Amino acid sequence: MGKLAITGGEPVRKTPFTPWPIATKEEFAALEDAFTSLKWGGQPFPGKYADSFAKKFAAFQTAKYGQCVSTGTVAIEACLKAIQIRPGDEVIVPAYTWEGTVGPVLLLNAVPVFVDVDPETYCLDTKLIEQAITPKTKAILPVHLGMRFADMDDILRIARKHDLKVIEDCAHAHGAMWNGQGAGSMGDLGAFSFQSSKLITSGEGGAVITNTLEYMELVQSYINAGRASLTDQYHHRIIGFNHRLSELQAAVLGPQLERLPQQAATRGKNVKHFESRMQKLAAIKLLKPDLRITRLAPYGFMFKYFADKANDIPRAAFVGALQLEGIPCDGLFYEPVYKSSLFPLKPEDFPALSWGREKPLDLRNMYSCPEADRAAYHEAVWFPHYLFLGSAADVDSIADAIEKVLGASEELRGLDHKAIRNQRLGRADRES
């Protein structure tokens, strides 16, 4: 019997962390009001709760207009429709992200162009964007990932230079600010998710924000079955679908928005304490801070794990051991999208991949993004935000477990298969 829980020892933590999501009397009261109103869906449009939340959320993110939608993936799709992405257009996307960032590009018969990520932030590497631009490029779709921002200063500069649109994927960035501007408000549009793991959640759901009325009108028409938008100043008529958020879902969002600043402050304080505990560990490296992030959104905390400084114990074994010490965490949180099993792309299903080409684009095999590979398969370790909603003692238990595993890493030799199994189960159970 060893010291580590994975080898039969006692785990560091036997009690659960703060549960997520958090349900309070405010959510119950709003749900009861929506329930007894008998107006449960999103039609008549907009519903009372969806409309109220969208306006408050847009203002919170320093944008003029907001619209609730059915999912975060639909939010991206609606943004692409709003900037009038056409079949065959190209959209630049980061290689290391959730598959739902890229799927809408293909579903609109456009072409995603993958660009590697910055190893200091794991966000889109802006130094590589311009070499990926072609005459067919119409937009850049950066993802603000795990408490970090894609470099919006560079991205907006490049977009202006090449006359491109910018859609910000802000699924991790509720409340975040860059140089005093809310995530999602700097590009042409911003897309948010309210899926269960997010900082604000309605179980499923999403939102689009923008400062451009014409874009908001197109978003509203697209997600409301093609009906005219609320203002209808631009008189666009497009084919749309029912991607509205129900009132029963929207009702629980308002109270969470009210609590978000205090929760963010608690997470931020605990993250700072956690980072102080990690500073001296040779096998751990924190992501680079950026003073341009003027309001933090602690969604997924990440650090880099270096196996060569931990007795060559693979990340999978490290993560599996931490999980059995009672610490929820993940390594294979994201993959390079084009390598993911959730990206079973067949060129014949997407005509734009063949147009004007001798051979169809083979997106699964034509890219090499070494930094995304390194993050996905070797370095990145993710911790969910709710671990940092409790006390300093909770945070210390995470740090204690990490120190324990690193200190007894020799016990992990020969146990990689168990850790890998745990890691894969965590990946299969998680929906982002």
ChimeraX attribute file (.defattr): number of C-alpha atoms within 10 A of each C-alpha:
attribute: neighborCount
match mode: 1-to-1
recipient: residues
	/A:1	9
	/A:2	12
	/A:3	16
	/A:4	23
	/A:5	18
	/A:6	23
	/A:7	14
	/A:8	11
	/A:9	13
	/A:10	14
	/A:11	19
	/A:12	19
	/A:13	17
	/A:14	11
	/A:15	9
	/A:16	11
	/A:17	18
	/A:18	15
	/A:19	11
	/A:20	16
	/A:21	16
	/A:22	11
	/A:23	12
	/A:24	11
	/A:25	9
	/A:26	14
	/A:27	17
	/A:28	14
	/A:29	14
	/A:30	19
	/A:31	20
	/A:32	13
	/A:33	16
	/A:34	23
	/A:35	14
	/A:36	9
	/A:37	10
	/A:38	10
	/A:39	16
	/A:40	19
	/A:41	17
	/A:42	25
	/A:43	14
	/A:44	10
	/A:45	16
	/A:46	21
	/A:47	23
	/A:48	15
	/A:49	24
	/A:50	27
	/A:51	18
	/A:52	18
	/A:53	23
	/A:54	24
	/A:55	17
	/A:56	18
	/A:57	26
	/A:58	23
	/A:59	16
	/A:60	17
	/A:61	25
	/A:62	21
	/A:63	23
	/A:64	18
	/A:65	23
	/A:66	28
	/A:67	27
	/A:68	35
	/A:69	32
	/A:70	23
	/A:71	23
	/A:72	26
	/A:73	26
	/A:74	25
	/A:75	31
	/A:76	30
	/A:77	25
	/A:78	28
	/A:79	29
	/A:80	25
	/A:81	20
	/A:82	20
	/A:83	20
	/A:84	13
	/A:85	21
	/A:86	15
	/A:87	18
	/A:88	22
	/A:89	20
	/A:90	25
	/A:91	27
	/A:92	24
	/A:93	25
	/A:94	30
	/A:95	32
	/A:96	29
	/A:97	26
	/A:98	22
	/A:99	20
	/A:100	17
	/A:101	26
	/A:102	26
	/A:103	22
	/A:104	22
	/A:105	26
	/A:106	21
	/A:107	13
	/A:108	18
	/A:109	20
	/A:110	25
	/A:111	28
	/A:112	26
	/A:113	21
	/A:114	24
	/A:115	24
	/A:116	25
	/A:117	27
	/A:118	19
	/A:119	17
	/A:120	15
	/A:121	23
	/A:122	28
	/A:123	25
	/A:124	31
	/A:125	22
	/A:126	20
	/A:127	13
	/A:128	13
	/A:129	21
	/A:130	14
	/A:131	8
	/A:132	13
	/A:133	18
	/A:134	12
	/A:135	8
	/A:136	12
	/A:137	22
	/A:138	23
	/A:139	24
	/A:140	26
	/A:141	26
	/A:142	27
	/A:143	27
	/A:144	25
	/A:145	25
	/A:146	24
	/A:147	20
	/A:148	28
	/A:149	27
	/A:150	24
	/A:151	21
	/A:152	20
	/A:153	13
	/A:154	14
	/A:155	23
	/A:156	19
	/A:157	12
	/A:158	17
	/A:159	18
	/A:160	12
	/A:161	10
	/A:162	16
	/A:163	13
	/A:164	19
	/A:165	20
	/A:166	28
	/A:167	25
	/A:168	28
	/A:169	28
	/A:170	24
	/A:171	30
	/A:172	27
	/A:173	31
	/A:174	26
	/A:175	24
	/A:176	26
	/A:177	22
	/A:178	23
	/A:179	13
	/A:180	13
	/A:181	19
	/A:182	23
	/A:183	34
	/A:184	32
	/A:185	26
	/A:186	22
	/A:187	21
	/A:188	21
	/A:189	31
	/A:190	30
	/A:191	33
	/A:192	29
	/A:193	33
	/A:194	27
	/A:195	20
	/A:196	17
	/A:197	22
	/A:198	24
	/A:199	26
	/A:200	27
	/A:201	22
	/A:202	24
	/A:203	18
	/A:204	18
	/A:205	27
	/A:206	29
	/A:207	30
	/A:208	33
	/A:209	33
	/A:210	27
	/A:211	20
	/A:212	14
	/A:213	15
	/A:214	18
	/A:215	23
	/A:216	26
	/A:217	24
	/A:218	28
	/A:219	29
	/A:220	29
	/A:221	24
	/A:222	26
	/A:223	25
	/A:224	23
	/A:225	15
	/A:226	18
	/A:227	20
	/A:228	19
	/A:229	22
	/A:230	12
	/A:231	12
	/A:232	17
	/A:233	11
	/A:234	13
	/A:235	12
	/A:236	14
	/A:237	15
	/A:238	14
	/A:239	11
	/A:240	18
	/A:241	13
	/A:242	15
	/A:243	21
	/A:244	27
	/A:245	28
	/A:246	23
	/A:247	26
	/A:248	23
	/A:249	22
	/A:250	32
	/A:251	28
	/A:252	26
	/A:253	24
	/A:254	20
	/A:255	19
	/A:256	21
	/A:257	20
	/A:258	12
	/A:259	11
	/A:260	16
	/A:261	15
	/A:262	12
	/A:263	20
	/A:264	23
	/A:265	16
	/A:266	17
	/A:267	23
	/A:268	18
	/A:269	15
	/A:270	23
	/A:271	20
	/A:272	12
	/A:273	16
	/A:274	19
	/A:275	15
	/A:276	11
	/A:277	17
	/A:278	18
	/A:279	11
	/A:280	10
	/A:281	14
	/A:282	13
	/A:283	15
	/A:284	21
	/A:285	19
	/A:286	15
	/A:287	18
	/A:288	12
	/A:289	11
	/A:290	12
	/A:291	9
	/A:292	15
	/A:293	20
	/A:294	14
	/A:295	22
	/A:296	20
	/A:297	29
	/A:298	27
	/A:299	26
	/A:300	23
	/A:301	22
	/A:302	24
	/A:303	20
	/A:304	21
	/A:305	24
	/A:306	19
	/A:307	18
	/A:308	11
	/A:309	13
	/A:310	21
	/A:311	16
	/A:312	12
	/A:313	21
	/A:314	21
	/A:315	26
	/A:316	27
	/A:317	27
	/A:318	25
	/A:319	26
	/A:320	28
	/A:321	31
	/A:322	27
	/A:323	22
	/A:324	23
	/A:325	25
	/A:326	19
	/A:327	26
	/A:328	19
	/A:329	22
	/A:330	26
	/A:331	29
	/A:332	22
	/A:333	24
	/A:334	22
	/A:335	22
	/A:336	28
	/A:337	24
	/A:338	22
	/A:339	16
	/A:340	14
	/A:341	10
	/A:342	13
	/A:343	16
	/A:344	10
	/A:345	17
	/A:346	13
	/A:347	16
	/A:348	11
	/A:349	11
	/A:350	20
	/A:351	15
	/A:352	21
	/A:353	23
	/A:354	15
	/A:355	13
	/A:356	9
	/A:357	9
	/A:358	7
	/A:359	10
	/A:360	16
	/A:361	18
	/A:362	14
	/A:363	19
	/A:364	17
	/A:365	9
	/A:366	9
	/A:367	16
	/A:368	15
	/A:369	15
	/A:370	14
	/A:371	19
	/A:372	28
	/A:373	19
	/A:374	15
	/A:375	24
	/A:376	20
	/A:377	18
	/A:378	18
	/A:379	24
	/A:380	25
	/A:381	24
	/A:382	21
	/A:383	20
	/A:384	19
	/A:385	21
	/A:386	22
	/A:387	24
	/A:388	28
	/A:389	23
	/A:390	16
	/A:391	15
	/A:392	15
	/A:393	10
	/A:394	20
	/A:395	21
	/A:396	15
	/A:397	17
	/A:398	24
	/A:399	19
	/A:400	16
	/A:401	22
	/A:402	22
	/A:403	16
	/A:404	18
	/A:405	24
	/A:406	23
	/A:407	14
	/A:408	14
	/A:409	19
	/A:410	13
	/A:411	18
	/A:412	23
	/A:413	12
	/A:414	10
	/A:415	16
	/A:416	18
	/A:417	12
	/A:418	15
	/A:419	23
	/A:420	20
	/A:421	14
	/A:422	19
	/A:423	24
	/A:424	17
	/A:425	11
	/A:426	19
	/A:427	16
	/A:428	9
	/A:429	7
	/A:430	12
	/A:431	11
	/A:432	19
